[in-house]
Amino acid sequence: MKLTKETQYIRSVRLEKPEDNEFPFSLPAVQNLQDELIFHPNVTYIVGENGMGKSTLLEGIAGALGMNPEGGTKNFNFSSYDSHSNLHHYLKLTRGVHRPNDSFFFRAETYYNLASNIEALDQDGFGPKIIDSFGGKSLHQQSHGESFFATFMYRFQGRGLYILDEPEAALSPIRQLSMLTRIHELVQEGSQLIISTHSPILMAYPEARILQLNADSMSDVTLEETDHYVTMKQFLEDKDRFLHHLLKN
């Protein structure tokens, strides 16, 4: 059953720290948290150009929830490179009265490290293997896109809180359409998703909240108002004109 405002797992996040011009507090995504960011009960998209701080924001939210900043759940504690910010210490999450049965932070940038950690733990551990919950096949023995999708299909169990940072990174357009179907299945199974993406296809989920970041604001927009959609639409409608300006001598 779909979550509502009364049953959603996390309602909002805000920054609890005086203004600071040092990283990560200098990032637009973080500065905008002086005002409370309200999450949609089902799907919230955070979009915008590179450098706005989307990944840092999602990392901070995942960290505030106790998840590993490189991806996974609270049970993963690996770190391949200690570049994570301390933002999670200064984020105040407002939680709902209900708790998710499942949770996962999916981060495309460090997914290889997650897959490697799973293999290492399965080699050293006893009992059921972790990879069984990802479909049973080594994530390193699949294509990048196949391993991504194995996580979405097998590891995401429903009734969960899922934070996804650029999940489209290894997905073809056809797979992105399949991802929309999977998002819908998870929503129908009582899940809440927070997604950072550049993909207009993924942003198309009906009734989701889309928050677009720029250098000085965070605002609600429709899919058709996002910079990503506008640019892609203009390119597809007049490819030759775009190429003329991009490739001129």
C-alpha positions, 0 to 999 in steps of 0.5 A, a space after each residue: 500500500 502506498 505511503 501517505 503523509 501520515 505513514 511516510 518514513 521521513 518527513 523532512 530534513 533541515 540544517 542545524 548549523 550557523 552559516 559556514 563558508 567551508 565545504 560542505 556548507 558552501 554548497 547550494 544544496 546545503 545552504 538551501 537547507 536553512 529552510 526545511 526540505 519536505 519529502 514526498 511520501 512516495 518519491 522525491 527527486 533532487 535535480 540540478 547541474 553538477 557541483 550543486 551538492 546533490 550527492 553530498 546532500 544524499 550522502 548526508 541524509 544517508 549518514 544521518 540515518 546511520 547508513 554507510 556513506 559509500 552505499 549499502 545499509 547500516 550493516 556496511 562499514 567499509 570505506 575505500 577513500 575517506 572523502 566523506 563530509 561531516 554534513 550528517 552531524 548537522 542534519 535534523 531529520 523529522 521522522 514519521 511514526 512508522 519505521 521502514 522494514 528495509 533501507 538502502 543507500 545506492 550510490 552509483 559512484 562507489 557501487 564497485 566498492 560495494 560489490 567488492 566489499 560484498 565479495 570479501 565478506 562472503 569469502 570470510 563469512 559463515 552462513 547465508 551469503 550476502 550476494 544471495 539477497 542481490 540475486 545470487 550472482 556475483 555483481 562483478 560478473 555482470 555488466 555494470 547495468 545488470 548489476 545495478 538492476 540486480 540491486 533494484 530488483 532483488 535487494 530492494 524488498 519493499 516497505 523500505 526507505 531507499 536513497 538513490 544517487 544517480 541510479 541511471 549512470 549505467 542504465 540504457 534508456 530502455 533500462 531506465 524505463 524498466 526502472 520507472 516500473 520498478 519504482 512504481 512497484 516499490 511505491 505500491 509496496 509501501 516504499 519511500 524513495 529519494 533520488 538524485 538524477 540527471 535523467 528526464 526519463 526517471 524524473 517522469 514518475 507521476 505525482 513525485 516531487 521534483 526539487 531543482 537546485 541552482 546556485 541560489 535556490 531550490 524550487 519545486 518544478 514540473 518535469 517539463 520545467 527542469 533544465 534537463 528536460 528542456 535541453 534534451 527536448 530542444 536538442 531532439 527537436 532541432 539537432 542540427 542547429 545545436 550541432 552547428 553551434 556546438 561544433 562550429 570552428 
